[in-house]
Amino acid sequence: MFKKLSLAVATLALTMHAGVASGEQLRVLSAFDQNFVFNKTMLFPLLEKIEEGTDGKLTFGFSGPDVVSTYEQFEPVQSGAFQMLFAQPGYYSGDAGVGVTIDAIDPDPKKRRETGVWDYLDKYYQKQGMKLIALQSQGEKALLFVTKNELPQTDKPFEGLKLRANVTYHGLVDALGGSSVLLAGGEIYPSLQAGLIDGAAWSVVGIVDFKLNEVAGYWTEPSYGQTGTTLLMNLDTWNSLDEETQRVIEEAAMETELETMELYNKLNDDERKLMTEAGMKPTRFTEAAAAKLDYHWAEGIWKLGVDKAGAEAEEFRAFAASQGMTPAKQ
């Protein structure tokens, strides 16, 4: 898995400009620890395609949240201290609020590009000094909660419970009666273990990798919504690349978006088998609650987008709705 990728933490301070000379190593900042599944299945395969497509003209050095905290990574890339950022948009919603709304959009990679959603977001990020490289989704129904106990059979099963949830989940958690607790991924395990939270929102994939099966006995069904990652590049860095290199990056990104979608639909099924083997059990929402999971998820995300970006988020929602790419308001 991405054998060429090298750690370059020790050399980060030596090259702080945003431009790229031939053969220079780009500094990639990820919201996830190096061995985490999102890096292995999304980031590293894409970077490998780029390295191969440029015959080694571009190489990459990796840094994770141990170097820059998960929620503080946007600005260092925006300013050129690092040159690429791989993260979920919710982690930097305070810096680029419209970006977070991608999780309320149909995850189909082809539709996102054909309808103009991808280009719309690219133009938005460029206003923030960033170039959108890739939008990779974690499958069609990619989200669930892990809980310490079975769900009560009510339409607000999280009543009185504290759920780890980054900002993108707050609307859904509230609709289900719960209270959200903002924690980075690495804080979920000890918080569940200590009883500080009763459950956690997470993607289907990664539950066993994070060993959450050791501190949570259940996962919720059905899964719902989708969440994805963005790979962004400092805009000055992008503009310093020649047209052929840009073309290689764009083609590699399109290929990887499609491959990621297919892969994660399979991984989501496989993860359920892993959770069962690890001793976890499914616990189901009521039919009434399950029927509104996708709607509440999307509504919560749009509300967050409007809170963070105001009219810009409203305009993007109107555009996405006109293209049939987001759930209709109820």
C-alpha positions as CSV (number, residue, x, y, z in Angstrom):
1,M,0.0,0.0,0.0
2,F,1.6,3.2,-1.3
3,K,5.1,2.0,-0.8
4,K,6.6,5.3,-2.2
5,L,5.0,7.5,0.4
6,S,7.6,8.8,2.8
7,L,7.4,10.6,6.1
8,A,8.8,14.2,5.8
9,V,7.9,15.7,9.1
10,A,11.5,16.5,9.9
11,T,11.9,18.6,6.7
12,L,8.6,20.5,6.9
13,A,10.3,23.8,8.1
14,L,12.8,23.8,5.3
15,T,10.5,24.6,2.4
16,M,7.7,26.9,3.4
17,H,6.8,28.4,0.0
18,A,3.6,27.3,-1.9
19,G,5.2,26.9,-5.3
20,V,6.5,23.6,-6.6
21,A,9.8,23.0,-8.4
22,S,10.4,20.0,-10.6
23,G,10.9,16.9,-8.4
24,E,9.9,18.7,-5.2
25,Q,8.0,16.9,-2.5
26,L,4.6,18.2,-1.7
27,R,3.7,18.3,2.0
28,V,0.3,16.5,2.7
29,L,-1.6,17.2,5.9
30,S,-4.2,14.6,6.8
31,A,-6.8,14.7,9.5
32,F,-6.3,11.0,10.2
33,D,-3.4,9.0,11.6
34,Q,-1.2,7.5,9.0
35,N,-2.4,3.9,9.3
36,F,-6.1,4.8,9.4
37,V,-8.4,3.2,6.8
38,F,-9.3,6.5,5.1
39,N,-5.7,7.2,4.3
40,K,-5.1,3.7,3.1
41,T,-8.1,3.4,0.9
42,M,-8.5,7.0,-0.4
43,L,-5.5,9.3,0.1
44,F,-2.6,7.0,-0.6
45,P,-4.0,5.3,-3.7
46,L,-4.6,8.7,-5.2
47,L,-1.2,10.0,-4.4
48,E,0.3,6.9,-5.8
49,K,-1.5,7.4,-9.1
50,I,-0.2,10.9,-9.3
51,E,3.4,9.9,-8.5
52,E,3.2,7.2,-11.2
53,G,1.4,9.5,-13.7
54,T,4.1,12.2,-13.3
55,D,7.0,9.7,-13.4
56,G,8.0,10.8,-10.0
57,K,8.0,14.5,-10.8
58,L,5.7,14.9,-7.8
59,T,6.2,13.0,-4.6
60,F,4.5,13.4,-1.2
61,G,5.4,13.7,2.4
62,F,2.8,12.8,5.0
63,S,1.9,14.5,8.3
64,G,-1.1,13.7,10.4
65,P,-3.0,15.1,13.4
66,D,0.0,14.5,15.7
67,V,1.7,17.4,13.8
68,V,-1.3,19.7,13.4
69,S,-4.6,19.1,15.3
70,T,-7.5,17.7,13.2
71,Y,-9.6,20.9,13.6
72,E,-6.8,23.3,12.9
73,Q,-5.5,22.1,9.6
74,F,-7.2,24.3,7.0
75,E,-5.2,27.5,7.6
76,P,-1.7,25.9,7.4
77,V,-2.5,24.6,3.9
78,Q,-4.3,27.8,2.9
79,S,-1.2,29.8,3.9
80,G,1.2,27.4,2.2
81,A,2.9,25.9,5.2
82,F,1.6,22.6,3.9
83,Q,0.5,22.1,0.3
84,M,-2.3,19.6,0.5
85,L,-5.1,18.8,2.9
86,F,-7.0,15.5,3.2
87,A,-9.9,15.8,5.7
88,Q,-13.7,15.7,6.1
89,P,-15.2,19.2,5.5
90,G,-16.8,19.2,9.0
91,Y,-13.4,19.4,10.5
92,Y,-12.8,22.8,8.9
93,S,-16.4,24.1,8.7
94,G,-15.3,27.3,10.5
95,D,-13.0,28.1,7.6
96,A,-15.0,27.0,4.6
97,G,-18.6,26.5,5.7
98,V,-20.1,25.7,2.3
99,G,-17.8,22.7,1.9
100,V,-19.5,20.9,4.8
101,T,-22.8,20.7,2.8
102,I,-21.3,18.1,0.4
103,D,-22.5,15.5,2.8
104,A,-26.1,16.5,2.0
105,I,-25.4,15.8,-1.7
106,D,-26.0,12.6,-3.7
107,P,-22.6,10.8,-3.4
108,D,-22.6,9.4,-6.9
109,P,-19.3,10.7,-8.4
110,K,-20.5,10.8,-12.0
111,K,-23.6,12.8,-11.0
112,R,-21.6,15.3,-9.0
113,R,-19.5,16.1,-12.0
114,E,-22.2,15.9,-14.6
115,T,-24.6,18.2,-12.7
116,G,-22.0,20.8,-12.0
117,V,-21.9,20.3,-8.2
118,W,-18.2,19.4,-8.3
119,D,-17.3,22.5,-10.3
120,Y,-19.5,24.7,-8.1
121,L,-17.5,23.6,-5.0
122,D,-14.2,23.9,-6.8
123,K,-14.9,27.6,-7.5
124,Y,-16.0,28.1,-3.9
125,Y,-12.7,26.6,-2.6
126,Q,-10.7,28.7,-5.0
127,K,-12.1,31.8,-3.4
128,Q,-10.6,30.5,-0.1
129,G,-7.2,30.0,-1.7
130,M,-7.6,26.3,-2.2
131,K,-8.0,24.0,-5.3
132,L,-10.4,21.1,-5.0
133,I,-8.6,17.9,-6.2
134,A,-11.0,15.1,-5.2
135,L,-14.3,14.4,-3.5
136,Q,-14.3,10.8,-2.3
137,S,-17.4,9.2,-0.7
138,Q,-17.6,6.4,1.8
139,G,-20.3,4.5,-0.1
140,E,-24.0,5.1,-0.6
141,K,-25.2,4.5,3.0
142,A,-22.1,5.1,5.0
143,L,-23.0,6.2,8.5
144,L,-24.1,4.7,11.8
145,F,-23.8,5.1,15.5
146,V,-22.1,2.7,18.0
147,T,-23.8,2.6,21.4
148,K,-23.0,1.0,24.7
149,N,-26.6,-0.2,25.0
150,E,-29.5,-1.3,22.7
151,L,-31.8,1.5,21.4
152,P,-35.1,1.9,23.2
153,Q,-38.0,1.5,20.7
154,T,-39.1,5.1,20.6
155,D,-38.9,7.7,17.9
156,K,-36.3,9.6,19.9
157,P,-34.0,6.8,21.1
158,F,-31.2,9.1,22.1
159,E,-33.3,10.9,24.8
160,G,-31.0,11.7,27.7
161,L,-27.9,10.3,26.0
162,K,-24.6,11.9,25.1
163,L,-23.3,11.1,21.6
164,R,-19.9,11.9,20.2
165,A,-20.7,13.8,17.0
166,N,-18.7,16.3,15.0
167,V,-20.6,19.3,13.8
168,T,-22.1,17.6,10.7
169,Y,-24.1,15.2,13.0
170,H,-25.5,17.7,15.4
171,G,-28.9,18.2,13.6
172,L,-29.5,14.4,13.4
173,V,-28.5,13.8,17.0
174,D,-30.8,16.6,18.1
175,A,-33.7,15.2,16.1
176,L,-33.2,11.8,17.8
177,G,-33.3,13.5,21.2
178,G,-29.6,13.3,22.1
179,S,-26.9,15.7,23.1
180,S,-23.8,16.1,20.9
181,V,-20.3,16.0,22.3
182,L,-17.5,17.2,20.0
183,L,-14.5,14.9,20.1
184,A,-11.8,14.0,17.7
185,G,-11.7,10.4,16.5
186,G,-8.9,9.4,18.8
187,E,-10.9,10.5,21.8
188,I,-13.9,8.3,21.2
189,Y,-12.5,5.1,22.7
190,P,-11.4,6.5,26.0
191,S,-14.6,8.5,26.4
192,L,-16.8,5.5,25.8
193,Q,-14.6,3.5,28.1
194,A,-14.9,6.1,30.9
195,G,-18.6,6.4,30.4
196,L,-18.3,10.1,29.4
197,I,-20.4,9.4,26.3
198,D,-23.1,6.8,25.6
199,G,-22.3,6.3,21.9
200,A,-20.6,7.8,18.9
201,A,-21.4,8.7,15.3
202,W,-19.0,7.3,12.8
203,S,-18.8,5.8,9.4
204,V,-19.6,2.1,8.9
205,V,-16.0,1.4,8.0
206,G,-13.5,1.9,10.7
207,I,-15.4,0.7,13.8
208,V,-13.2,-2.4,14.3
209,D,-10.1,-0.5,13.1
210,F,-10.6,2.0,15.9
211,K,-11.4,-0.9,18.3
212,L,-14.7,0.6,19.2
213,N,-16.1,-2.9,19.5
214,E,-14.1,-3.1,22.8
215,V,-16.1,-0.3,24.4
216,A,-19.4,-0.3,22.6
217,G,-21.6,-3.4,22.2
218,Y,-23.9,-2.3,19.5
219,W,-24.1,-0.6,16.1
220,T,-27.3,1.0,14.8
221,E,-29.3,0.0,11.8
222,P,-30.2,1.0,9.2
223,S,-27.2,3.0,8.1
224,Y,-27.9,6.3,6.6
225,G,-26.5,9.3,4.6
226,Q,-23.0,9.5,3.4
227,T,-19.9,11.4,4.4
228,G,-16.9,12.0,2.3
229,T,-13.4,13.5,2.3
230,T,-11.9,16.3,0.4
231,L,-8.4,16.5,-1.0
232,L,-7.5,20.2,-1.4
233,M,-4.4,21.8,-2.7
234,N,-3.0,25.2,-1.9
235,L,-4.1,27.3,-4.9
236,D,-0.7,28.9,-5.5
237,T,0.8,25.4,-5.5
238,W,-1.8,24.3,-8.1
239,N,-1.2,27.3,-10.3
240,S,2.5,26.7,-10.2
241,L,2.1,23.3,-11.9
242,D,2.3,22.9,-15.6
243,E,-0.8,21.9,-17.6
244,E,0.3,18.3,-18.1
245,T,0.8,17.7,-14.4
246,Q,-2.5,19.3,-13.7
247,R,-4.1,16.9,-16.2
248,V,-2.5,13.9,-14.6
249,I,-3.8,15.0,-11.2
250,E,-7.4,15.6,-12.5
251,E,-7.6,12.2,-14.2
252,A,-6.2,10.4,-11.2
253,A,-8.7,12.1,-9.0
254,M,-11.7,11.2,-11.2
255,E,-10.6,7.6,-11.4
256,T,-10.1,7.4,-7.6
257,E,-13.5,8.9,-6.9
258,L,-15.2,6.1,-8.8
259,E,-13.0,3.4,-7.3
260,T,-13.5,4.7,-3.8
261,M,-17.3,4.5,-4.2
262,E,-17.3,0.9,-5.4
263,L,-14.8,-0.1,-2.8
264,Y,-16.7,1.4,0.1
265,N,-20.0,-0.2,-0.8
266,K,-18.2,-3.5,-0.4
267,L,-16.3,-2.5,2.7
268,N,-19.5,-1.3,4.4
269,D,-20.8,-4.9,4.0
270,D,-17.6,-6.4,5.1
271,E,-17.4,-4.2,8.2
272,R,-20.7,-5.6,9.5
273,K,-19.2,-9.1,9.4
274,L,-16.1,-7.8,11.3
275,M,-18.3,-6.2,13.9
276,T,-20.3,-9.4,14.4
277,E,-17.1,-11.4,14.7
278,A,-15.8,-8.9,17.2
279,G,-18.9,-9.5,19.4
280,M,-21.0,-6.5,18.5
281,K,-24.7,-6.7,17.7
282,P,-27.1,-4.6,15.6
283,T,-29.8,-2.5,17.3
284,R,-32.5,-1.0,15.1
285,F,-34.2,2.4,15.0
286,T,-38.0,2.3,14.9
287,E,-39.5,2.4,11.4
288,A,-40.6,6.0,11.9
289,A,-37.2,7.1,13.1
290,A,-35.4,5.2,10.3
291,A,-37.6,6.7,7.6
292,K,-36.3,10.2,8.5
293,L,-32.7,9.5,9.1
294,D,-31.5,10.7,5.7
295,Y,-33.8,13.8,5.8
296,H,-32.6,14.8,9.3
297,W,-29.0,14.2,8.4
298,A,-29.3,16.4,5.3
299,E,-31.3,19.1,7.1
300,G,-28.7,19.3,9.9
301,I,-25.9,19.7,7.4
302,W,-27.7,22.4,5.5
303,K,-28.4,24.3,8.7
304,L,-24.8,24.0,9.6
305,G,-23.8,25.3,6.2
306,V,-26.1,28.3,6.5
307,D,-24.8,29.0,10.1
308,K,-21.2,29.0,8.8
309,A,-21.6,30.5,5.4
310,G,-25.0,32.2,5.2
311,A,-26.2,33.2,1.7
312,E,-23.4,31.2,0.0
313,A,-24.7,28.0,1.5
314,E,-28.3,28.9,0.7
315,E,-27.3,29.5,-3.0
316,F,-25.5,26.2,-3.2
317,R,-28.5,24.4,-1.7
318,A,-30.8,26.0,-4.4
319,F,-28.4,24.9,-7.1
320,A,-28.1,21.4,-5.8
321,A,-31.9,21.1,-5.4
322,S,-32.4,22.3,-9.0
323,Q,-30.2,19.4,-10.1
324,G,-32.0,16.8,-7.9
325,M,-28.9,16.3,-5.9
326,T,-30.2,16.8,-2.3
327,P,-33.3,15.7,-0.4
328,A,-36.3,18.0,-0.8
329,K,-37.5,20.0,2.1
330,Q,-40.4,18.4,4.0
